[in-house]
Amino acid sequence: MAAKKSVQLSGIVVAESAISSIDPDKGVLMYRGYDIADLAETASRVAGWSAHVLEHQAENRIIRPSAEYVGAPPREFPAREHA
């Protein structure tokens, strides 16, 4: 069964904005020329970086992950013959 489409508000403008636009065919909301999905991703990264900086300040030291290699063990390579 197909969903019913309401036509009662067709053609009614609910908001006008000079700083945002919607492309209904692509499903994209733009804010000041930027895709809102990109802005949301960037905002979440900035929040993470900010939390990291606050953690550094609270501990009064730079926190770094361990650099211990946990990959495959080193392997032997055959000697290379020079011509």
Secondary structure as UniProt FT lines:
FT   TURN            8..11
FT   STRAND          20..23
FT   TURN            24..27
FT   STRAND          28..31
FT   TURN            32..33
FT   STRAND          34..35
FT   HELIX           36..59
//
